[in-house]
């Protein structure tokens, strides 16, 4: 019975993270010229991995951009939405896996986050490259660097500041384990 209760709690947390992934881009997108660069959909997916574990993080990450396209028409499904689905699924999966495997100390939260962000951006680049090949368009290395690093700097900074602060606060509040 106790495991069922934990599963229900994780399912509710995952649903809240998915809802935030739908709403945050609407709110943050209103900030001129920088709203989209902050990658607001990534925040709840990263948190979902920490909070619920890799299966939920992976599912929420994959579903979020596709559901957001179905509801709001954004992000464009090809190639952006599909590539984002793989990127965010990787974020949620890696944060869940690494958080489970590493000690629940503050440095591990940062290691988990940064490793997930690097892994997700690599998967995004691979997905974009494959999708470009399927559509006979190009995705050169310069486009990967621009999309994964240069244009993403505001979001990277926001995520490195905000996500660990939230995770550490949730640890201290005993919402997620820190031992």
ABEGO torsion letter per residue (X at the ends): XAAAAAAAAAAAAAAAAAAAAAAAAAAAAABBGAAAAAGAAAAAAAAAAAAAEAAAAAAAAAAAAAAAAAAAGOBBAOAAAAAAAAAAAAAAAAAAAAAAABBBBAAAAAAAAAAAAAAAAAAAAAAAAAAAAAAGBBBBAAAAAAAAAAAAAAAAAAAAAAAAAAAAAAAAAGABBAX
